[in-house]
Amino acid sequence: MELINFDNAATTFPKPPSVIRAAQEAAQTLGGNAGRGGHALALRSSEAVFSARETVAELFGAEPENVVFALNCTHALNLAIHGIMSGGGHMIISSLEHNSAARPAAALAQEGRISLSVARVYPDPDRTVESFRRLIRRDTRAVVCTMASNVTGQILPIGRIAELCAGRGICLIADGAQACGVLEVRLSGINILCTAGHKGLYGLSGTGLLISDGRFPIKPLIQGGTGTSSASLIQPSLLPESLESGTLNIPGIMSLKAGAEFVLSKGIANIAAHEEAVCRAFLQELGGFDRVRIYRSPGADHVPIVSFNVEGIPPEKVSAALSEKGFCLRAGLHCAPLAHDTNGTKNGTVRFSPSVFSRTQDAVRLAEKIKEL
Amino acid sequence: MTYTIAAMPSYTYAVKAKRLLAAGGYPCEIKRSESSSSEGCGWEIRIGGDPRKALGLLKSRRIPFTLSGGDEEWS
């Protein structure tokens, strides 16, 4: 049975051939430890990693030395949240945050190291911005905000939230996991952008990014070998090495570079347009089917994600039934309980998320199968 | 040709400096520091010819470096 992946918000699959080639070539040729030794193999790897930093920097309007390779978006968010809030203070997160941001924030608050507020997100961007504005205090150090909900795809007014933070000395940490690759994301106004490499950037699993504008020092969460200042027992403070202790995942990084190049060559607007067309076809086929409830708020903008439920059937059962027919969709809370509190979907949803490789006819076939449940 | 050595804080900054200098027409190369300084392992850039403009270029782009020697024959 052919498996059709509509769970690309978790991990895009399939990957572009160039991504697979890049990882394979890296495993075959980039055997040196980047940034460490001075021999030819190490230098070859070091050059390749820097080149990957340049590609990512070009995509997001950053400087290559401020591009930090991480294991995934969760890792990047933990680096950012712990690193920025190490001195304590007040932090605000949105009510649509994934646990990748909400849990490190909650852990710091539970330990009494920071105070934490949750800004409710509304379909109306004005109300959302006001929600953040009201929570800002004199000791607010950081705002953590997803750029698009991983549950419903709702796009948050990150530019306006950035304006709130700018001038108040508040560090804006943006979670771009569902936005990068389908929205034109630039670092402008965002102080630290965290994202996955394996979602909209089409890299392999085990890749993530923390991209800084360099304005806020980030205290390292882990310490270790960086290939620099090795006589000192004190972790160096310069990015990117300060946050990259230990040997890098070079095949993963090269796959991420190839993925970013793929996105640049396809064009983000073209990728988004294709995925939106697939979503429209899916929604159109489900239109008029009373037993399906779609969680998209009028007045809000969305990335190409559709959350839904089928009346009388738990989301996990819907997902299991669709899986038996070859359609791969994620069900449950999507690691975002705050978002479900906000949306009134405490029992979870089923999530449809296409990629640039998804076909409209598959989305229509999926909708037909849903109607048969 | 003589050269000047600029010690770099990391390989990342060494490559950034090298690309910037190369684009500006300044001959340079990255080397692993030959002797570990008090800082430990490190990287350096060897810049050929009169270094004043080249070093000025690095400063203008806020690339951190420390002058660590030079004036030997470029090989």
Boltz contact constraints between the chains, C-beta under 6 A:
constraints:
  - contact:
      token1: [A, 35]
      token2: [B, 11]
      max_distance: 6.0
  - contact:
      token1: [A, 38]
      token2: [B, 32]
      max_distance: 6.0
  - contact:
      token1: [A, 46]
      token2: [B, 11]
      max_distance: 6.0
  - contact:
      token1: [A, 50]
      token2: [B, 15]
      max_distance: 6.0
  - contact:
      token1: [A, 65]
      token2: [B, 12]
      max_distance: 6.0
  - contact:
      token1: [A, 65]
      token2: [B, 16]
      max_distance: 6.0
  - contact:
      token1: [A, 228]
      token2: [B, 10]
      max_distance: 6.0
  - contact:
      token1: [A, 229]
      token2: [B, 39]
      max_distance: 6.0
  - contact:
      token1: [A, 229]
      token2: [B, 40]
      max_distance: 6.0
  - contact:
      token1: [A, 230]
      token2: [B, 40]
      max_distance: 6.0
  - contact:
      token1: [A, 230]
      token2: [B, 41]
      max_distance: 6.0
  - contact:
      token1: [A, 231]
      token2: [B, 39]
      max_distance: 6.0
  - contact:
      token1: [A, 231]
      token2: [B, 40]
      max_distance: 6.0
  - contact:
      token1: [A, 238]
      token2: [B, 9]
      max_distance: 6.0
  - contact:
      token1: [A, 241]
      token2: [B, 10]
      max_distance: 6.0
